[in-house]
Every structure is written in C-alpha cells, then in structure tokens.
Amino acid sequence: MTLEEVFSPRSVAVVGVSGGAELSFSGMIVLSLIMAGFPAIYPVNPKYKEILELPCYPDLLSIPGPVDHVIVSITAEGCLDLLDECAAKGVRSVHFFTAGFGESGYKDRADLEVAMLEKARSGNFRIIGPNCVGIYVPKSRVTNHPNAPLEPGPIAFISQSGGHAQNLPVFGASRGLRYSKIVSYGNALDVDECELLDYLTEDPETEIISAYIEGVKDGRRLIDSMARAARRKPVIVYKGGRTEAGKRAAFGHTASMTSSVATFEAACRQVNAIPVDNTEEMIDVLAALRFMRNIPVGPNVAVVGGGGGPSVLASDDMEIEGLRVPPLSSEVQEELKRRLPIAGSIFTNPIDTNNMIDPKAISFTLRTVGRSPDIDMIVYHLGFHPIGSWGLGRFSSPAFLEPVIEAILSAQEEIGKPVLLVLRPPQDLESMKEYLAAQEALVDAGLPVFLSLRDMARAIHRIIVWNERAKARGQDL
C-alpha cells in the first residue's frame, strides 16, 4: 500500500471514540473531520448508538461501506484483534493514537509491536504510529485539529511528536503557512521518517520539507534520505533530545535513542539541511522561505523603523545573530536627509525618522537604501508599535495598511532585494486585536512577517548559510 493511497482516504473509521460532554482525543478527531467536511466518517464503539449525531457502529465489520483509514483509540491489549478486522475490511492504513507499546520499556509491549507489524504485512495495510496523532492532509480534508487551516499549501512536516504536529499548523496559520501533508509517526513501527522523507522528496505538492526528529533506528539511512531530499528542496530539521534530560524524555516519549548534538549538527552540514532549535524558530525559517521574494546574497541588512532605542536594539540583535548592519555611504545619507526630517533622526544605519509610518516616506527610504550595493536586505520594524493602543487603531486600518503594503511591494520589486517586516506583539489584549488585523493584512499580501528582531535575524542567517552551501554544491533551490 503506497503512501499516496494512505494520504488520500475517502472514508475514515474512528475506533474507541467516546460520547458525553467531555470530548476525548478521538471525539475531537470526529468533530474535526465533520468541520472539515470529510465525506465518510464512521465512529466505532459498541457502547454507543450515536456520536456527534453520526451513527456509531459496534465494530469495523458492521460498517456498511468501505473503510480506507482507521484511527485507533483503544487499549493496546485489544489491538491485535482489531487489526484482524482491518485486514478483513480491506483498509489501507491504520493510525494508532493508542500508546503503551515499546516506549513503555516493557519487553512484552515491544513484542506486541512486532506482532502488529506482521499483521499489517499480511493484511496489506500500513501502520502510522503507534503513539501519535496521525495524518493531516488538507487537500483530502483529513485533519486532527479543529483549528488547523484547511487550505492546502507547499510545506510538509513530519514529526515524532504529536503535540508539535498539531501545534505547527495552528501556530503558523497567522503567519500564512499552509501545508501539503503533516505526519505524526510516533514510535515509527512501520512508516518512519526515512520513508516519509523519500516520499516528500518526490511529492509535487511539497516544496519545503520540515521535520521534528527525536531518534532513529538507522542513522545511515536517515542521512541518505535527508541528503536526497536536501538536493531537491529545502529541509528544516528540529532535533529533540539535545540534553541528557531531553534524551531521557525522548526515550520515554517514543522509545527513541537520540544522538549527540554534535553528531546531529554534523549530519545537517553534511547534507545541507537547516537546523533549528525549536518550533518557533522553525516557523520563522518556514515563513522566510515561503514569502521572501529573493534569498539575500549576503548578510548586510539595512534597518528601517521608528524609535531610537528600538533601532539600537535592532542593530545589536542583527549582529549578535550573524547579520551585519554596515554604515550607509555619505551619498545615501545625504539623499535621505533631503527628503526626510532631520531633527531626532538617525541616517547612518539603522534609519530612524519620525515619519516611517508615512507610505511615501517608506517608499522613498526603501528604494534609496535598497539601491545601495552594500545592502543585501531591508528590515522594516515599528519600534514603538503604533499598531495597538498607542496608535488608536489608525495603523491597523485599511487606509494606512493598503498604501503601506503597496509601497513595500513596489519598492521590493524595484530593488530586487527582500524586505522583511518585524512586528513585536503588544502586551495587552485590546492592542492585540489591532495587531492581529495588521498582521493578517501584511501576511495576506505575501510579506514575510516576524515577531522578534533577533528571531528574524537568526532565521535569515541560517537561510543565508544554507543557500551559500547549496550554491557551492551547484544546487539551484
């Protein structure tokens, strides 16, 4: 059974789903599928006649139509009998949310996994997991979270962690990130990270591959799969279990023996994958790769914004994370001074004037600075964050945002260099509403938006290093 068939089910049975006011994980899956408009959903539990207004069946074999995909939320002890039903029903794939297998540390539970795999082989179906949240494929309307976006996109994510697999699409949604496939594979009894990487390398719907990996059974095979993928597409990898405590947690989580940080980072350099340290950094790198019009050819950045203190902070953050904030030439500074207010302004780089919220001033500044051969990219930030209570709603209104967006897009087109936006979230709830409205407009315009100056700089520096290595290898990614 191919992974393509696994990712395109037309009917799903959820075994062990419970009713009642308290919505369990299995109940949330049923609800998510209903909300997504999935065509055929079959709750299975002999205790209920109905779940969320859907008929509930006592077992798989009682379901009248075909079943492509089965989601399992029963105890480990009942799994072998269920797999016999799956074989008899002719299912394509079985996802085990159920835990309590090899990760428990007990030999009989590890032996149970071996018996499960044998049944899958003889029954011609695939197993996702166990101990995971399974697949999320927006194009097929398969989802495991009610708040995950349903528009397909070019990003794939594979994850040993179920939490990361559910959080990434939700956390990245406001940054414009959309996905082709997300797979939480847990203990990797059958489908593992190597097979998934190989599949996604050839998948025409996937342009960027990201992964959260705790440990692997075959390190050499993983490096080979990562290398093949990285020759074709950007590959971003977050390695879990970097400390001794983290390694212990990873083993208890998915029975994964993790490698050292040095070994992992060496492997990333060898195959030219992009390492990240957490899911927030992964979202930053994904947002940059997804929305930057061009990858900067070098580390030189011009910082444009409002506020002296925030501009100093921005300069420090850029250079601490590996970018450079070079001084502008005297010719560029003089040109800026002819059109921008001089009192209280900085023109050396960063550029800080009190009218950096005026679309005409923004357009002029970006074009003037962007033409400098010493500048590879521009960061536009709002240091005092008028988007919020300080601006009384003016800077989240269409009257402000539409001309600003047009100014940024047209300047970026003219100079041929990326313009990156940093909008630090406010700290009060009322301002957050204004902030989110502004962020949504900027993201919808296809602009890369970041929440922190330093995090943006770290992500861009990683991408520049990755791009330089790719060019040195003759790759055109």
N, C-alpha and C positions, 0 to 999 in steps of 0.2 A: 504494500500500500504506500503510495508516494506521499510526500509532504504536501504536494499541491492538492491532493484529494483531502488530506487532513484539514487544510486551511479553507476549504470550500464546502462545508456541510450544508445541507438543506433541511436537516431535522436533527434535533438535539433532545436527548433524554437526560433528566437530572435525577439521579438515584439517591434516595435518602433525604430528599427535601422535606422540610417540616413546615407545618402551618402554625397558626397562632399569631399573637400580636408581636412577639419578639422575632424579628427577621434574622434568620441564620445566614451563613455564607451561601448555602445552597439556595435559600429563599431569595437572597439578593441577586443571585445569578438568574433565576427565573424572572424576577422583576426587571433586571437589566435587559434581558432578551425581549421581554414584552415591550419595554420602552423603545428598544431599537427596531421594533417591527420585524423581528425574526419570524420566518414563515411557519415553522412547525416545532412547538415546544411541548415536551411530554414530562410532567412531573411523575415520579415513581416513588410510592411509599404505600404499603398495604394498610397503614393506619388511617389514611385519608381518602375521601372521595373527590375532593376538590382542593386545589391550591391556587390562590390568587385568581379565582374564577376560571381556572383551567381544569379539565378532568384529570384526576390523579389515578394512576394505574398501579396495581399491586406488584407487578414485575415487568421486566422488559418484554417478555414474550406475549404479554397481554396487549401491548400497543398495536393498534390495527395497521399502521403504515410502517414504511421502512425507517430505520434509525441509523443515521450516519455517525453521530458523535455522542458519546456518553460521558457525563460528568458524575463522578462518584464521590459521595459524602456519607459513606457508611463505615463501620469499624473495619480494621484491617482483617479481622478473622473471617469476614464474610466475602472477601474479595475474590477468592478462587471460584466459588460457586457463581458469583456474578459474571466472571469472565467466561464461564461456560455458556451463560445466557447470551453474552455478547457475540460469541462465536456462532451460536445457533441463529441469532438475529441478523448476522451478516454486517455488523457495524464496521466502520472504517477506523475509528480511533476512540481511545478511552483516556480520559483525563482524570487522574486521581488527586482530588483535593485532600483525600484521606492521608493522614500522617501515621507515624508509629511503625515504620519499617526499618531499613538499615540505619537511619540516623539515630535510632534509639540505642544503638550499641549492643543489642542482643542478637546472638547468632541465629536463633530461630526466626527472627524477623528478617534478617538478611537472607536466610534460606527461602522465606516466603516470597521475596522479590524474585529470586531465581525461578521459582515455580510459576509466578505470574508471567515472567518473560517467555517461558516455554509455552504457556497457553496462548500468548499473543502471537508467537511464531506459528503455531499450529493452526490458529484461528484466522490468520492473515489480517490482523489489525495492529495498529500502533498504540503504544502507551506513552502518554505525556505525564511525567512525574515519576513516582508519586510525590506527595508533599509539596504541592504547588497550586497556583491559581489558574494555570492553563493558558488558553489562547485568546487573543483579542485581535480580530480581523475586521476592521470597519467596512471594507468592501463587501464582506459576506454577512454583515450585521451581527457578527459574533462578538459579544462583549461580556466582561465580567465585572463591570463597574457602572453604576447608573449615571455617573457624571463624566465619563470618558467621551471625548468628541467622536462623532460618527462619520465625519468627513475623512476619506482616505488621504494619505499623504506619502511622501517618499522616504520616510525614516522607518527603519526596523530596529527592534530592541529585543535581545534575548537575555534572560535573567534567571539565575538560580533562585533569586528571592521573589516570592510572591508579592511582598509589600512594594518593592521597587517597581515590579511590573505593573502594579495597579497605580502607583503614585506618579510615575513618569508621564503618562498621557494626561493625567489630570493637572499636575503641576506645570507642565509645559504648554497647556492649552492656551493660556493667556499670552504666551509668547509666540503664538502662531504655529506651534509644532503639531504636525499631523503624521499619522503612521500608516505603513502598509501592513505590517504584522508585528505583534508583540507576543513573545512566548515565554512563560514562566515554566521552567522544566525541572525544578526541584532536584530530586535525587538522580535524575538522568538515567533511569533504569533502561530505557530504550532509546528514545530520541534525546540526543545530547548536543552540547554546544558545537561540536565539530560538524555534525550532520547539518545543523541549522546554519552555521556559517557557510558551508558549501552550497546549501540551497539558496541562501540570500545573495551569494555572490552572483548567481545566475538569474535571480529574480528580476524581471524587467520593471516591476513596480517599486523596487527598492533602490534608492540612490545613495543612502547613507546607512551604515550598519553601526549599531551601538550594542554594548554587552556589559552585563554585570556578572562576574565570574568569581566564585569562591575557591574552587579547586577542581581538578580534573583527574581522570583516571589515566590518561595517555597524553603526557605533555608534548611529546614529539609530534603526535597527530594534531594537537591543538595548534602548535606553531605552524605546521604545514597549512592547515585550514586558514589561519589568520593571514599567512603570507599570500595565499591565493586571493583571499578577499581584498587585502590591502593593495594588491596590484591593480585592482579594478575600481575600488570605491573607498571613500574614507571609512576607517574603522576606529571607533572610540571605545576604549575599554576601561571600566572601573573594576579594580581588583579588591575584593573583600578579604578580610583576614590578614591585615598588614602588620598587626602587633601580636604578641603572644596571647593576649586576651581575645583579640579578634579571631585568631586561629582556633582557639578553643570553642568560641561561639559558632564559628563556621562548621566545625565538625558536629556539634550538637544540632545545628540547623539543617544541614543537608548531607551529613556524613562525608564532608569534603576535607581532604588533606591539602592544605594550602602550601604554596611555595613561598620563598623569601621575597621581600620587596625588591632586592637587588636582581634576583633571577627574573622576576616579572618585568621590571623596567628594562632589563637587557633584552628580553624577548620582544617587547614593544619596539625598541630601537632596531632590532634585527629585522622585523617585518614592516616597520614604519607604520605602526598603529599609534593612535593618540591616547596616552594615558590620562586619566582624570582621577581625582581623589574623592569625589562624592557625587550624588545625583544632581545637586545644584550646579556643580561645575560641568557635568555632562550636558545639562540643559543649556548653559551658556555656550559651550562649543557647538552644540547642535543648532542653536539659534544663529550663531555666526556663520556656520557652513551653509545653512539653509537660506539666509537672507542677505549676506554680503554680496554686492554686485561683482566685486573682484576681491581676490585674496591679496592683502598688502604685499608688495615686493620686498619690503624691508620693515624694520622696527620703528621708523621715525614717525611720530604722531604729533599732530597739532591739536591742542586742547582749546576748545572754544566754549565759552559759557559766561555765566554771571556770578559774581561774588569772589572777592579776593581770597578769603580763607579757603573756600572750596576749590579755587583754582590752584592754590598751593598744594592742597591735599591731593588733587588730581595729578599734579606733576609728580609728587612723591610716589603715589600709587603706581603710575605708569612705569617709572624707572625701577621701583622695587621688584616689579613682576617681569622685568626683562625688556620693556619697550624703552625708547629714547624720546625725550622731549627737547629737540635741538632748538637753539635760538633762531628766530627768523632773521633773514638778511635785513640790512638797513633800508633797502629799497622797498621790501614788502611792508616793513613797519611804517615807512613814510606814506605809502599808498593807503594803508589802513587809517592813519591819522587824518588824511584829507577828507575822509567820509564819515568817520566815527567820532563820538565825543571823546575828548582828550582828558578832561578832568576825572580823576578817580579811576582811570583805565590802565590796563596792562597790555602791551603790544609785543612783548619780546617772545612770547610763547611760554605759558598759556596766553590766550587773548581773552581779556575780561573787560567788557564795557557794559554800561547800564542799559543799553538798548538791544541786547542779544535776545530779546523776545519780540523784536520787530522783524517781520518777514523780509523786508527789503534789506535791513542790516544783516540778517542771517545769510541771505543770498549773496550779497556783496562780499562778506567775510569768507564764506566757504569757497567762493570762486577765486578770490585773491590769494588766500592761503594755499588752496589746493593746487594752484599753478606753480607753486614753488617746487623745484626739483629736489629739495631737501626733505620734503614731506611725503610720506607713503600712505597716510590715512588721517582722517579727522574725527575727533570725538567731540560731539556736541552734548553738553550737560547743562542742567538747570540747577545751579548750586544751592540756591535758597528755596528751590522747589515752589515756585508760584502756583504749580498745579496742586491745588488744595486750598485750605482756608486762607492762606496768605494772599492768594490771588482772587479771592471772592468769586471763584467759578469762571473768571474770564478766560483762563488759559486751558480750559478743557472744553470750551465752546467751539462749534464748527467755524465761527467767524475768525478765531485765532488759528485753529489747527489746520484748516484746509489750505490757507496761503502758506503756512509754515511747511507743511508737507510738500506742497508744490515747489517751494524754494529749495528744500533739501534734495528732492528728487531731480530737479532740473540742474542744480549745481553738481550733484554727483555724476549725472550723465555727461556734463561738460568736462569735468576734470578727470573722469575715468578712475577715480580713487574712491574707496569705501568711506562712507560717513556712518559712524556708529553713535547711537543715542544711549545715554545713561540717565535713567530717571529713578532716583532713590525713592522708595516708597515712604509716604508720610507715616506718622506715628498715631494719628487719631482717625477714628472711624469715618467721620464726616469728610475729611480730606481724602480718605482712601477711595470714596465713591468718585470724586473728581479725578483722582489719579488714574483709576482703572478705566474711566471713559477716555482719557487722553491716551493711555497705553493701547487700548483697543484700536483707536483710530490710527495710531502710528504703525501698529503691527499689521492692520488690515491693508495699509499702504505698501507693505512689503519691506519695512525698515527693520534692521536688527536692533532690538531694544534690550538693554541690560539694566539690572537693578543695583549694581555696585560698580564703582570705578575700578577698584582693584580686581574684582572678579572678572570684569570685562577684559582688563589688561592680561590677566593670567590666561584666559581662554584664547585671546588673539595671539599671544606669544606662542602658545602650544601649536596653534594652527600654522604660524609662520615657520616654525622649526619643521613641522611635518611637511609643509609644502616645499621647503628647501631640500629636504631629503628626497622627496618624490622627484623633483626636477633633476637632482644629481643622479638618480637612477633611470632617468629618461622617461618617467611616467608623466602623463598629462591627465591629472584627475580633475 
